[in-house]
Amino acid sequence: MTVQVLVMAKTPVPGKVKTRLCPPCTPEQAAQVAAAALEDTMNAVDAAYRCLVVEGDHPTPAGWNRMPQRGGTLGERLAHAYADTRIDGMASLLIGMDTPQVTAGLLDAAADELGRADAVLGLAEDGGWWALGLRDPSHGEVLRDVPMSTPDTGRLTLKALQGRGLRVSSLPVLRDVDTYADALEVAALCPAGSRFVAVMA
C-alpha cells in the first residue's frame, strides 16, 4: 500500500518550543533540541510521498511537500492536517517531531500494517501518541473531539477510532521528548551520528 507520511511540526523558535526543557536549558538551547529532533525525524522518512505540516516558516527540504497548519486546538490542527494533505486512494501516516529515535524501518512497518488494518496507532509512554496512520485520511475528523496533551489522549484516540468501527493495530510504544529527563533517555536510543545525540552531548 502506498502511504503518505506527514510530519507535524512547529518551527523551532526560542521561547516557542520545548519550553518544559527550561530549566536546565535556556530557550535557545531548547530550540536547538527541537530543531535536532525535527531533523532526525524527517531524516527517518524515506517515503515517496511526504509532507511537512508546519506551524511557522520552517523551510521545506528538497523532496518534501509543505502544508501550513490551520485550526485552533491541536485536535483541530491534526484533523486539518489529514484533510488538507489527502491524496485520493492513499493512506496517511502522521508522526510528530518529538520522537527522534524513530527509524525508517519502524515507519515502513507501520505503512505495511496499514495494508492489513484500517488504522495504526503508536502510543507514547506519557499516555499520548506519537503516530497515527489512517487508511482513509477522512477519519482524521475524529481527532477534533479528542482531548490532546493529556494522560488519556492515547486511550481516548483509540476509543474514538474504534467507535467508528475501525480495525486498529498497535505500533511500538515510544517515549517522546517533553522534559529534559525525556531528552536524555531518548538520546540514548538514537543512532550514533544523529543530530539529537550531538545536541544532547
GISULGI-V639004 format. One record per residue. N is the residue number from 1. RES is the residue in one letter. SS is DSSP state (helix for helix, strand for strand, loop for the rest). D_FIRST is the distance of its C-alpha to the first C-alpha in whole Angstrom. Layout:
# GISULGI-V639004
n: [N;N]
res: [RES;RES]
ss: [SS;SS]
d_first: [D_FIRST;D_FIRST]
This chain:
# GISULGI-V639004
n: [1;2;3;4;5;6;7;8;9;10;11;12;13;14;15;16;17;18;19;20;21;22;23;24;25;26;27;28;29;30;31;32;33;34;35;36;37;38;39;40;41;42;43;44;45;46;47;48;49;50;51;52;53;54;55;56;57;58;59;60;61;62;63;64;65;66;67;68;69;70;71;72;73;74;75;76;77;78;79;80;81;82;83;84;85;86;87;88;89;90;91;92;93;94;95;96;97;98;99;100;101;102;103;104;105;106;107;108;109;110;111;112;113;114;115;116;117;118;119;120;121;122;123;124;125;126;127;128;129;130;131;132;133;134;135;136;137;138;139;140;141;142;143;144;145;146;147;148;149;150;151;152;153;154;155;156;157;158;159;160;161;162;163;164;165;166;167;168;169;170;171;172;173;174;175;176;177;178;179;180;181;182;183;184;185;186;187;188;189;190;191;192;193;194;195;196;197;198;199;200;201]
res: [M;T;V;Q;V;L;V;M;A;K;T;P;V;P;G;K;V;K;T;R;L;C;P;P;C;T;P;E;Q;A;A;Q;V;A;A;A;A;L;E;D;T;M;N;A;V;D;A;A;Y;R;C;L;V;V;E;G;D;H;P;T;P;A;G;W;N;R;M;P;Q;R;G;G;T;L;G;E;R;L;A;H;A;Y;A;D;T;R;I;D;G;M;A;S;L;L;I;G;M;D;T;P;Q;V;T;A;G;L;L;D;A;A;A;D;E;L;G;R;A;D;A;V;L;G;L;A;E;D;G;G;W;W;A;L;G;L;R;D;P;S;H;G;E;V;L;R;D;V;P;M;S;T;P;D;T;G;R;L;T;L;K;A;L;Q;G;R;G;L;R;V;S;S;L;P;V;L;R;D;V;D;T;Y;A;D;A;L;E;V;A;A;L;C;P;A;G;S;R;F;V;A;V;M;A]
ss: [loop;loop;strand;strand;strand;strand;strand;strand;strand;strand;loop;loop;loop;loop;loop;loop;loop;loop;helix;helix;helix;loop;loop;loop;loop;loop;helix;helix;helix;helix;helix;helix;helix;helix;helix;helix;helix;helix;helix;helix;helix;helix;helix;loop;loop;loop;loop;loop;strand;strand;strand;strand;strand;strand;strand;loop;loop;loop;loop;loop;loop;loop;loop;loop;strand;strand;strand;strand;loop;loop;loop;loop;loop;helix;helix;helix;helix;helix;helix;helix;helix;helix;helix;helix;helix;loop;loop;loop;loop;loop;strand;strand;strand;strand;strand;loop;loop;loop;loop;loop;loop;loop;loop;helix;helix;helix;helix;helix;helix;helix;helix;helix;helix;loop;loop;loop;loop;loop;strand;strand;strand;strand;strand;strand;loop;loop;loop;loop;strand;strand;strand;strand;strand;strand;loop;loop;helix;helix;helix;helix;helix;helix;helix;helix;helix;loop;loop;loop;loop;loop;loop;loop;helix;helix;helix;helix;helix;helix;helix;helix;helix;helix;helix;loop;loop;loop;loop;strand;strand;strand;strand;strand;strand;strand;loop;loop;loop;loop;loop;helix;helix;helix;helix;helix;helix;helix;helix;loop;loop;loop;loop;loop;loop;loop;helix;helix;helix;helix;helix;helix;loop]
d_first: [0;4;6;10;12;16;19;22;25;29;31;33;36;39;40;37;34;35;38;38;39;42;44;44;42;44;41;41;40;37;36;36;34;31;31;30;28;26;26;25;22;21;21;19;16;15;12;12;12;15;17;21;22;25;29;31;32;30;29;25;25;24;20;20;20;22;23;26;26;28;30;32;31;28;26;27;26;22;22;23;20;17;19;20;17;15;13;13;10;8;8;11;12;16;18;22;24;26;24;25;24;21;19;16;15;16;13;11;11;11;7;7;9;7;6;9;11;12;13;14;17;19;23;25;29;30;29;26;23;21;17;16;12;12;9;12;14;17;18;19;22;23;24;27;29;28;30;29;31;32;32;31;28;25;27;27;23;22;25;24;20;22;24;22;21;17;16;16;16;18;17;20;23;24;27;27;30;33;36;38;37;34;34;36;34;30;32;33;29;28;28;31;31;29;31;31;33;35;36;37;39]
